[in-house]
Amino acid sequence: MAENDFQIPTFIVEQHGIMKHFCALVFLLLSNFLCFGQFWQATTNFPSAERDDATGFAIGNFFYVGTGLTSWFAPTSDFYKYNASNATWAQVAGLPQGEERQYACGFSHANSGFVFGGLRDTNYLNDLWRYDAQTDSWQQVASLPAAGRSGATCFVLADTAYFVGGKTKNNLATNEVWAYNIATNSWQQKSNFPAGGRWRASSAATFQNGYLLFGKDEFGNYPPQFYDYNAQTDQWTNLGQFPLAGRTHAQLVAQFNTLYVLMGIDSSATFAKDIWRFELVNSVWTQLNDLPAAPRRGGVAFAIQAPQLFYTTGLDSAGTRTNQSWLYNLPISITENALDKTVKIYPNPCAEFLNINLENL
């Protein structure tokens, strides 16, 4: 027997009277184990007004989502938390009255969430707010010592949050990069993003590096290039480009050594419903299952340790803002549609032994 083969004696289950269906049952269970939940499923809707361009942050097992623009074009300041354990929402304290906004950037650190900047009517904001999950309260902290901006993207490395790009009152897109030290409540400008301005780019971080994809530049282009940021050297590296055209209003989510891209809109105003995986260990892009609903952009996404992805709110391709929420169950061990190429179960029906070959896993 080959090293990747093993046998299950059929008498083990024959004694329990289910031999007739044993082979089919094993194949089904093995398929589900290896390709865990290769599908989308609807979960509990966001409990407030439909909106897009909201922001959010994760604290523990809770995802906090708030702000954004409603269907009647009103910016909001309310916040809600989603419990990933039981798929329930609960309202929490929102930003203070008068601090409504869209296109803000959200991030978290320890037991705190943060909301930076954004747009309120025609006001480009440079303020930073800290949410304390233990006291359910907000406190304004040090503002960015530069022009206000909307549509900046941000990620956290160690105890520092990094902000890239955004649109200011005088610039369609800036290439500025700023670092906010959470411990000292202070700002420092870093080297500019080397590939030009970016508005509504997508970013995420692993334990060591930050990553940036997409965005609209100051000339109206939608670059598809993908970049890595090293905080130790304050340098960006071009990692190649996304397999399709560039886009804005997409979400980039990190989970371990894997990045996921969800939805967005490209330069031809085509909305996306796709999801892509980028494996950092081998720099390979793989398209996963499309959302089984209207394409959309401007939602909020998080990674759950199940492993799952969570996506909520947004604007769909019909121009309708939504409060829908979705879960995507990620594959664990093998790529999509590959079970028949990697796993062989025989014979079927089986007699004394059931053989299982995992030669390519």
Salt bridges, closest charged atoms under 4 A:
ASP52 OD2 - ARG297 NH1 3.01
ASP52 OD1 - ARG321 NE 2.76
ASP53 OD1 - ARG200 NH2 3.86
ASP53 OD1 - HIS249 NE2 3.94
ASP53 OD1 - ARG297 NH1 3.62
ASP78 OD1 - ARG51 NH1 2.74
GLU99 OE1 - ARG101 NH2 2.82
GLU99 OE1 - ARG120 NH1 3.64
ASP127 OD1 - ARG101 NH1 2.80
ASP132 OD2 - ARG130 NH2 3.96
GLU176 OE1 - ARG149 NH2 2.94
ASP274 OD1 - ARG247 NH1 2.89
GLU279 OE2 - ARG277 NE 3.41
GLU336 OE2 - ARG277 NH1 3.60
GLU359 OE2 - LYS344 NZ 3.15
